[in-house]
Amino acid sequence: MQFDDDAGLDTSEVQDVRGSRIPGGKATVGGGVAGLIALLLALFLGVGPDQLGLSSGDEEPGASASSLAQVQQTCRTGRDANAKDDCRIVAVVNSVQDFWAQEFERRGGTYTRSPTVFFSDRVGTACGSATSAVGPFYCPGDRKVYLDLGFFDELRTKFGSSGGPFAQAYVVAHEYGHHVQDLMGTLGRSQDGRTGANSNAVRVELQADCYAGVWAHHATTTKDESTGRPLITSVTEADIRDGLDAAAAVGDDRIQERFQGRVTPESWTHGSAAQRQQWFRQGYRTGDMGRCDTFR
């Protein structure tokens, strides 16, 4: 995946609170066994930590201080995105949101932009407090995506993904798929308390995978608003394989087999490796969000 070297990056779409402290600091999820359980439950769930019982319930919403502190200084152009991990994520956020803004407009709707918050260790949100163990997540309470960049190393070392820049892009695009669902009113369908291979929780996750594939299909033709040219100039088949590999690595069956030694489909919340790949492919092949109806 390559970016237009001369394109400007919009750092206002990313809030950088790495190294800052959250108000209250009473998150109930830590490292070790508790953190692992939280990770298994919440990875890519797309909802805030309070809905998983991970919040003490009295933290103030929002992340504190130092917004844009690092990325505003170092992430200015596509050339920076081609060279630095955090700048790459800024560029992916820009591209994903440009696509959905244009897609909503084409369909007669209005897309509301959502910032991504870079954090380290733990963060306070409108959905409660969470640690890095929760993995990337979307909080519908404040309509923000939360991401500890250290997760991408864990995606490779803990979950066996091949990694690579497009694996990172898939994660970001998946979380913004949840934002699209939130705007369209479908995200709440995952909150009926049910789990299992045919649950709404799984269907919501698979739809977000499909929406990630839809963006990938259009990534090299989505024009950057500032230049009129696509911000992403190249997505190769190798990139797509990395995205598919990341989708498989976080399938419920793969995670359960790796961490508990057995597969229990009745407790699935995200879908199998094969399902996650299937729906990402569906979005990528068709480029049509209308073909992402996982609830049929």
C-alpha positions in Angstrom: 0.0 0.0 0.0 1.4 3.3 -1.1 0.3 6.9 -0.5 0.6 10.0 -2.7 3.8 11.6 -1.4 2.6 15.1 -2.0 -0.8 14.8 -0.4 -1.5 16.6 2.9 -2.7 14.6 5.9 -5.6 15.8 8.0 -4.4 15.3 11.5 -7.6 16.8 12.9 -9.2 13.3 12.4 -6.8 11.8 15.0 -6.4 12.7 18.7 -3.1 11.6 20.1 -3.3 11.1 23.9 -0.4 8.5 24.2 1.3 8.9 27.5 -1.4 11.0 29.1 -3.4 10.0 32.2 -7.2 9.5 32.2 -9.5 11.0 34.7 -10.4 8.7 37.6 -8.0 5.9 36.6 -10.4 3.3 37.9 -10.4 0.9 35.0 -11.1 -2.6 36.2 -9.3 -4.4 33.4 -5.6 -5.0 33.8 -2.9 -7.3 32.5 -2.5 -11.0 33.0 -5.5 -13.3 33.0 -8.0 -10.5 33.3 -6.5 -8.7 30.4 -6.5 -11.8 28.3 -10.1 -12.6 29.0 -11.0 -9.0 28.1 -9.1 -9.3 24.9 -10.8 -12.6 23.9 -14.2 -11.0 24.7 -13.7 -7.6 23.2 -11.3 -7.8 20.3 -13.0 -5.9 17.4 -16.3 -6.0 19.2 -16.9 -2.5 18.1 -18.7 -1.3 21.2 -17.5 0.5 24.3 -16.0 -1.2 27.3 -18.9 -0.4 29.6 -21.0 -2.8 27.5 -18.5 -5.6 28.4 -18.4 -4.8 32.1 -15.0 -3.3 31.8 -15.7 0.1 33.3 -16.0 1.2 36.9 -18.8 3.4 35.6 -17.7 6.8 37.1 -14.9 8.0 34.8 -15.5 11.2 33.0 -16.0 10.7 29.3 -13.4 11.5 26.7 -9.6 11.3 26.5 -7.6 13.9 28.2 -5.0 16.5 27.1 -2.3 16.6 24.4 -4.7 16.1 21.5 -2.7 15.9 18.3 0.5 16.4 20.3 2.7 14.0 18.3 0.9 13.3 15.0 0.4 17.0 14.2 4.1 17.6 14.3 5.3 14.6 12.4 2.4 13.5 10.1 2.1 16.2 7.4 2.2 14.4 4.0 1.7 11.1 2.3 5.5 10.8 2.3 5.3 10.7 6.1 2.6 8.0 5.8 4.8 5.9 3.6 7.6 6.1 6.2 5.9 6.0 9.7 3.4 3.7 11.3 1.3 6.3 13.1 1.3 8.6 10.1 0.1 5.6 8.0 -2.9 5.2 10.3 -3.7 8.9 10.0 -3.7 8.5 6.2 -5.9 5.4 6.3 -8.3 7.2 8.6 -8.4 10.1 6.1 -9.0 7.8 3.2 -11.7 5.7 4.9 -13.6 8.8 6.0 -13.3 10.4 2.6 -14.8 7.3 1.0 -17.7 7.1 3.4 -18.4 10.8 3.2 -18.6 10.5 -0.6 -20.6 7.2 -0.4 -23.2 8.7 2.0 -23.5 11.8 -0.2 -24.0 9.6 -3.3 -26.8 7.8 -1.5 -28.4 11.0 -0.4 -27.3 10.9 3.2 -24.8 12.7 5.4 -21.7 11.1 6.9 -20.5 12.4 10.3 -16.8 12.2 10.7 -15.4 10.3 13.7 -11.9 10.8 15.2 -9.5 8.0 16.0 -7.9 8.3 19.4 -4.3 7.0 19.8 -3.8 5.9 23.4 -1.3 3.9 25.4 -2.1 1.6 28.3 -5.5 2.9 29.2 -8.0 5.5 28.1 -11.3 7.1 29.3 -14.2 7.2 26.9 -17.9 8.0 26.9 -18.4 4.3 27.2 -16.2 4.0 30.3 -12.5 3.2 30.9 -10.5 0.6 29.0 -7.0 -0.7 28.9 -5.0 -1.8 25.8 -6.0 -5.4 26.5 -9.4 -4.7 25.1 -8.0 -4.2 21.6 -9.2 -1.6 19.1 -12.8 -0.6 19.6 -15.5 1.9 18.6 -17.4 3.7 21.3 -21.0 4.7 20.2 -21.3 7.0 23.2 -18.8 9.5 21.8 -18.5 8.1 18.2 -14.8 7.7 18.4 -12.4 4.8 17.4 -9.9 3.9 20.1 -6.5 2.3 19.1 -3.3 1.5 20.9 -0.8 1.1 18.1 1.0 -1.6 20.1 -1.9 -3.9 19.1 -0.5 -4.3 15.7 2.5 -6.1 17.1 0.2 -8.3 19.1 -1.8 -9.1 16.0 1.3 -10.6 14.6 2.9 -12.2 17.7 -0.1 -13.3 19.7 -2.6 -14.0 16.9 -0.3 -15.2 14.2 -1.2 -12.7 11.5 1.3 -12.0 8.8 1.1 -8.3 9.6 1.9 -5.6 7.2 0.6 -2.2 6.5 -2.7 -3.4 5.0 -3.4 -5.6 8.0 -3.3 -2.4 10.0 -5.6 -0.7 7.4 -8.1 -3.6 7.7 -8.3 -3.1 11.4 -9.0 0.6 11.1 -11.5 0.2 8.2 -13.3 -2.5 10.3 -13.7 -0.1 13.2 -15.0 2.6 10.9 -17.4 0.0 9.6 -18.9 0.1 13.1 -19.2 3.8 12.9 -21.1 3.5 9.6 -23.4 1.0 11.3 -23.9 3.4 14.2 -24.9 6.2 11.8 -27.3 3.8 10.0 -28.8 2.4 13.2 -27.7 -1.2 12.8 -24.9 -1.3 15.4 -27.4 -1.7 18.3 -28.6 -5.0 16.9 -25.5 -6.6 18.5 -26.6 -5.6 22.0 -29.3 -8.2 22.5 -27.1 -10.2 24.8 -26.9 -13.3 22.6 -23.8 -15.1 21.3 -23.2 -17.9 18.9 -22.5 -18.4 15.2 -25.9 -17.1 14.1 -26.2 -14.2 16.6 -26.7 -10.6 15.8 -23.3 -9.9 17.4 -21.6 -12.0 14.8 -23.7 -10.5 12.0 -22.7 -7.0 13.0 -19.0 -7.9 13.0 -19.2 -9.6 9.7 -20.9 -6.6 8.2 -18.1 -4.4 9.5 -15.6 -6.7 7.8 -17.6 -6.4 4.5 -17.6 -2.6 4.9 -13.9 -2.7 5.3 -13.7 -4.6 2.0 -15.9 -2.1 0.3 -13.5 0.7 1.3 -10.5 -1.4 0.1 -12.2 -1.8 -3.3 -12.4 2.0 -3.7 -9.3 3.0 -1.8 -7.2 3.9 -4.9 -10.1 5.8 -6.6 -11.3 7.8 -3.6 -10.2 11.3 -4.1 -8.6 13.3 -1.3 -10.6 16.5 -0.8 -7.6 18.7 -0.6 -5.8 17.5 -3.8 -8.6 16.0 -5.9 -6.3 12.9 -6.3 -6.5 9.6 -4.5 -4.5 9.6 -1.3 -3.8 5.9 -1.7 -2.0 5.2 -5.0 -1.5 1.5 -4.8 -3.1 -1.5 -3.1 -1.6 -4.8 -4.3 -2.9 -8.4 -4.2 -0.2 -9.0 -1.5 -1.8 -6.2 0.6 -5.3 -7.8 0.2 -3.8 -11.2 1.3 -2.4 -9.5 4.4 -5.9 -8.0 5.1 -7.5 -11.4 4.7 -4.9 -13.0 6.9 -5.6 -10.5 9.7 -9.3 -11.1 9.3 -8.7 -14.9 9.7 -6.3 -14.4 12.7 -9.1 -12.8 14.7 -11.8 -15.3 13.9 -13.5 -16.7 16.9 -12.4 -20.2 16.1 -8.8 -19.3 15.7 -8.7 -17.3 18.9 -10.5 -20.0 20.9 -8.2 -22.7 19.5 -5.1 -20.7 20.3 -6.0 -19.6 23.8 -8.4 -22.2 25.2 -7.5 -25.3 23.1 -11.0 -25.9 21.9 -13.7 -24.3 19.7 -17.1 -23.4 21.2 -19.3 -21.9 18.4 -22.1 -21.2 20.9 -19.9 -18.4 22.5 -18.9 -16.8 19.2 -19.3 -13.0 19.0 -17.3 -12.2 15.8 -17.6 -15.2 13.4 -15.1 -17.8 12.2 -11.9 -17.1 10.3 -13.6 -18.3 7.1 -16.6 -16.1 7.6 -14.6 -13.0 8.3 -12.5 -13.6 5.2 -15.7 -14.4 3.2 -17.3 -11.1 4.0 -14.2 -9.0 3.6 -13.9 -10.6 0.1 -17.5 -9.9 -0.6 -17.0 -6.2 0.1 -13.7 -6.0 -1.8 -15.1 -7.9 -4.8 -18.3 -5.9 -5.2 -17.4 -2.5 -3.8 -21.1 -2.2 -2.9 -22.2 -1.7 0.7 -25.7 -3.0 -0.4 -24.1 -6.4 -0.8 -23.1 -6.5 2.9 -26.4 -7.6 4.3 -25.3 -10.2 6.8 -28.7 -10.2 8.5 -30.5 -12.0 5.7 
